[in-house]
């Protein structure tokens, strides 16, 4: 139908603009947190492009439901403000028929996101960690500048007085934090040193020559001199052997969901977030029809408020699930249940406003 194509065209245009904007904003938020580890090492443009590409599945899981809700509110809010919905109902169209473009778009996004969540997400997160680790290891020496302190590496502050050539330092000062209760804070000074990185093993090693190690705890301290000392630097990124829940294949999550709590939470999260597209695709047209002539600004403001409420409930649910106060299923699906009920109520109310009969 021409009317459906016209609504879907406007809806798709708004959706594309919003999802691109949200994807860039969410990427910049993530990238700014990584800049301390990533940009300071002279990352190539290709590394930045790879990081952007590998982060897209995780970003789209958040941005796509947002874009569905905002785009539908903008479209149907504009139609309500221009009395187009009233005209369509007066011509004999039912509300389910009017809202069909939004439901169609949300269903398409649901299946695409489900594929990304179940298949692409763990693979992209593994590639992202590998790319980031590789970029840091290859350019470890670029972290340091003459006469400045560097706190890029986890648990340590390093000062280099002179860098006569690549990977060769002179006048080294290192402060190491206590990583556990058994460790002792230490200060290391050395006349010279070299830095070596091994991307295959995921190690960055600072070898220092002719120096002193001073350790201290409470009222005691000790000093040890050395002619050569290997100090392993930590990038703060987990080694390739350690796997986070978002890097685990979905089949492995399913098999280990009863043994590992975080895996069960991640499994429900991968299913719950795509399903939010369907809920928002039903809620937005029905609520825009009920709210009335608020226009684009009113629809945008209301959609942002609903999104904030949704993600507050999602974060709270995940926190309670991790602490054991809620089951992983309830922790991840509670926002969907709440908004699903709200969507059903408003959609039912909108459907009760039946079109006039034809002569």
C-alpha positions in Angstrom: 0.0 0.0 0.0 1.2 3.5 -0.9 0.5 4.9 2.6 2.5 2.1 4.2 5.4 2.7 1.9 5.3 6.4 2.6 5.3 5.9 6.4 8.0 3.3 6.2 10.1 5.6 4.1 9.9 8.4 6.6 10.4 5.9 9.5 13.5 4.4 7.8 15.0 7.8 7.1 14.7 8.8 10.7 16.0 5.4 11.9 19.1 5.6 9.8 20.0 9.1 10.9 19.4 8.3 14.6 21.3 4.9 14.6 24.3 6.5 12.8 24.4 9.3 15.3 24.0 7.0 18.3 26.6 4.6 17.0 29.2 7.4 16.6 28.4 8.8 20.1 28.6 5.4 21.8 31.8 4.6 19.9 33.4 7.9 21.0 32.4 7.2 24.6 34.1 3.8 24.5 37.0 5.1 22.5 37.7 7.9 25.0 38.0 5.3 27.7 40.5 3.5 25.6 42.5 6.5 24.5 44.7 6.3 27.6 45.8 2.8 26.5 45.4 3.2 22.7 45.9 6.7 21.3 49.0 7.4 23.4 50.8 4.6 21.6 50.6 6.1 18.2 47.9 3.9 16.8 47.6 3.7 13.1 44.4 4.8 11.3 43.8 1.2 10.3 43.9 0.2 14.0 41.2 2.8 14.8 39.1 1.6 11.9 39.4 -2.0 13.1 38.4 -1.1 16.6 35.4 0.9 15.3 34.3 -2.1 13.2 34.8 -4.7 15.9 32.8 -2.7 18.4 29.8 -2.2 16.2 27.9 -5.4 17.2 28.1 -4.5 20.9 27.2 -0.8 20.1 24.2 -1.8 17.8 22.7 -3.9 20.6 22.2 -0.7 22.5 21.7 1.8 19.7 19.2 -0.1 17.5 16.4 -0.3 20.2 17.0 3.3 21.0 16.8 4.3 17.3 13.6 2.2 16.8 11.8 4.0 19.7 13.0 7.5 18.8 12.4 7.1 15.1 8.8 5.8 15.6 8.0 8.6 18.1 9.3 11.2 15.6 7.3 9.7 12.7 4.0 9.0 14.5 4.3 12.1 16.6 4.6 14.2 13.5 1.7 12.4 11.9 -0.4 13.0 15.1 0.6 16.7 15.1 -0.5 17.1 11.4 -3.7 15.1 12.1 -2.7 12.5 9.6 -3.6 9.7 12.0 -7.1 11.1 12.4 -7.4 11.3 8.6 -6.2 7.7 8.1 -8.7 6.5 10.8 -11.4 8.5 9.2 -10.7 6.8 5.8 -11.3 3.4 7.4 -7.7 2.3 8.4 -7.4 0.5 11.7 -4.6 1.3 14.1 -2.8 -2.0 13.6 -2.7 -1.2 9.9 -1.4 2.3 10.6 1.3 1.0 12.9 2.3 -1.9 10.6 5.4 0.0 9.1 6.9 0.5 12.6 6.2 -3.2 13.6 7.8 -4.3 10.3 10.9 -2.3 10.8 11.2 -3.4 14.4 10.8 -7.1 13.4 13.6 -6.7 10.8 15.8 -5.1 13.4 15.0 -7.9 15.9 16.2 -10.7 13.5 19.3 -8.7 12.5 20.2 -8.0 16.1 19.5 -11.5 17.2 22.0 -12.8 14.6 24.6 -10.2 15.7 24.1 -10.9 19.4 24.2 -14.7 19.1 26.8 -15.1 16.4 28.8 -11.9 15.6 29.2 -10.4 19.1 31.6 -13.0 20.7 33.7 -13.1 17.6 33.9 -9.3 17.2 34.9 -8.9 20.9 37.6 -11.5 20.5 38.9 -9.7 17.5 38.7 -6.3 19.2 40.7 -7.5 22.2 43.3 -9.1 19.9 43.6 -5.9 17.8 43.9 -3.6 20.8 46.5 -5.9 22.5 48.5 -6.1 19.3 48.5 -2.4 18.8 49.7 -1.7 22.3 52.4 -4.4 22.2 53.8 -3.3 18.9 54.0 0.4 19.9 54.9 0.0 23.6 58.0 2.2 23.4 55.9 5.2 22.1 54.3 5.3 25.5 57.3 7.0 27.0 58.6 10.5 26.5 61.8 12.1 27.9 61.4 13.8 31.2 57.8 12.8 31.8 55.9 10.4 34.0 53.8 7.7 32.3 51.0 5.9 34.1 49.6 4.1 31.1 50.6 0.6 32.3 48.5 -0.8 35.1 49.8 -0.6 38.6 53.0 1.4 37.8 54.3 4.9 37.2 57.4 5.1 35.0 59.8 8.1 34.5 62.4 8.1 31.8 65.1 10.8 31.8 66.5 10.2 28.3 65.7 8.1 25.3 68.8 8.0 23.1 67.2 5.5 20.6 64.1 3.4 20.1 63.5 1.0 22.9 66.6 2.2 24.8 66.2 4.3 28.0 68.5 6.0 30.4 67.7 7.2 33.9 64.7 5.1 34.8 62.4 5.5 37.8 59.5 3.1 38.5 56.9 3.1 41.2 54.9 -0.2 41.5 51.7 -0.4 43.4 50.8 -3.4 45.6 48.5 -5.6 43.4 47.4 -7.8 46.3 47.7 -7.9 50.1 50.8 -10.1 49.8 52.6 -7.7 47.5 54.7 -4.7 48.7 54.9 -1.3 47.0 58.3 -0.8 45.4 60.4 1.9 43.9 62.9 0.9 41.3 65.7 3.1 39.9 68.1 2.0 37.1 70.8 3.7 35.0 69.6 2.2 31.7 67.1 -0.2 30.3 65.5 -1.6 27.2 61.8 -2.5 26.4 60.8 -5.6 24.5 57.3 -6.6 23.4 56.1 -10.0 22.4 52.6 -9.9 20.7 52.5 -13.7 20.4 52.8 -14.1 24.2 51.1 -10.8 25.1 54.0 -9.6 27.1 55.8 -6.2 27.5 59.1 -6.5 29.4 61.2 -3.6 30.6 64.8 -4.9 31.3 66.7 -2.6 33.6 70.5 -2.6 34.2 72.5 -1.4 37.3 69.8 -0.4 39.6 68.2 -0.6 43.0 64.8 -2.0 44.3 63.4 -0.4 47.4 60.4 -2.1 49.0 58.5 -0.9 52.0 55.5 -1.9 54.2 54.3 -0.4 57.5 57.5 0.5 59.4 59.9 -1.8 57.5 61.8 -1.4 54.3 64.5 -3.2 52.3 66.8 -2.5 49.4 68.2 -4.8 46.8 70.7 -4.0 44.1 70.8 -5.7 40.8 72.8 -5.7 37.6 69.9 -6.8 35.5 66.2 -7.0 36.3 63.1 -7.9 34.2 60.0 -5.9 35.0 56.8 -7.1 33.3 54.4 -4.3 32.3 50.6 -4.8 32.4 48.4 -3.2 29.8 45.3 -3.6 31.9 43.8 -5.8 29.1 43.2 -9.4 30.0 45.6 -11.8 28.4 44.4 -13.9 25.4 44.1 -16.9 27.7 41.4 -15.2 29.8 38.0 -14.8 28.3 35.2 -12.5 29.4 31.6 -13.5 29.2 30.9 -11.3 26.1 33.7 -13.2 24.2 32.2 -16.7 24.8 30.4 -18.4 22.0 26.7 -18.7 22.5 26.7 -22.5 22.4 29.3 -22.5 25.2 27.3 -20.0 27.2 24.3 -22.3 26.9 26.3 -25.4 28.0 27.9 -23.6 31.0 25.0 -21.4 32.0 24.2 -23.5 35.2 27.9 -23.5 36.3 28.9 -19.9 35.7 26.6 -17.1 36.8 28.0 -14.4 34.5 27.6 -16.7 31.5 23.9 -17.2 32.4 23.5 -13.4 32.7 25.2 -12.8 29.3 23.1 -15.4 27.6 19.9 -13.8 28.7 21.3 -10.3 27.8 22.0 -11.5 24.2 18.3 -12.5 23.9 16.7 -9.7 25.8 18.2 -6.7 24.0 17.1 -7.7 20.5 13.6 -8.4 21.8 13.4 -4.8 23.0 13.1 -3.8 19.3 9.8 -5.5 19.0 8.5 -4.0 22.2 9.5 -0.4 21.2 8.1 -1.0 17.7 4.7 -1.6 19.3 4.9 0.9 22.1 6.0 4.0 20.1 3.1 4.3 17.7 0.5 3.4 20.3 1.9 5.9 22.8 2.4 8.6 20.2 -1.3 8.2 19.2 -2.3 8.5 22.8 -0.1 11.5 23.7 -1.5 13.5 20.9 -0.2 16.5 19.2 3.2 16.9 20.9 5.1 17.1 17.6 8.7 16.1 17.0 10.1 17.8 20.1 7.5 16.2 22.4 8.0 12.8 20.9 11.7 13.0 21.1 11.7 14.1 24.7 9.2 11.4 25.7 11.2 8.7 23.9 14.5 9.8 25.6 12.7 9.6 29.0 11.5 6.1 28.3 14.9 5.0 27.1 16.5 6.3 30.3 13.9 4.4 32.4 14.5 1.2 30.3 18.3 1.3 30.7 18.1 2.2 34.4 15.9 -0.9 34.9 18.3 -3.0 32.8 21.4 -1.9 34.8 19.6 -2.4 38.1 18.5 -5.9 37.0 22.0 -6.9 36.0 23.4 -5.6 39.3 20.8 -7.6 41.3 21.4 -10.7 39.1 25.2 -10.5 39.7 24.7 -10.1 43.4 22.2 -13.1 43.5 19.2 -11.1 44.5 17.4 -11.9 41.2 17.7 -14.8 38.8 19.6 -14.0 35.6 16.4 -14.4 33.6 14.5 -11.8 35.7 17.5 -9.5 35.9 17.7 -9.2 32.1 14.1 -9.6 31.1 12.4 -7.5 33.8 12.6 -4.3 31.7 11.2 -6.1 28.7 8.3 -7.5 30.8 7.5 -4.0 32.2 7.6 -2.2 28.9 5.9 -5.1 27.2 2.9 -4.8 29.5 2.9 -1.0 28.9 3.1 -1.5 25.2 0.2 -4.0 25.2 -2.0 -1.7 27.3 -1.5 1.4 25.1 -1.8 -0.7 21.9 -5.1 -2.1 23.1 -6.3 1.4 23.9 -5.3 2.6 20.5 -7.0 -0.3 18.8 -10.3 0.4 20.6 -10.5 3.7 18.8 -12.0 2.1 15.7 -12.4 3.8 12.3 -15.8 5.0 11.2 -17.7 2.6 9.0 -17.7 3.1 5.3 -20.9 4.1 3.4 
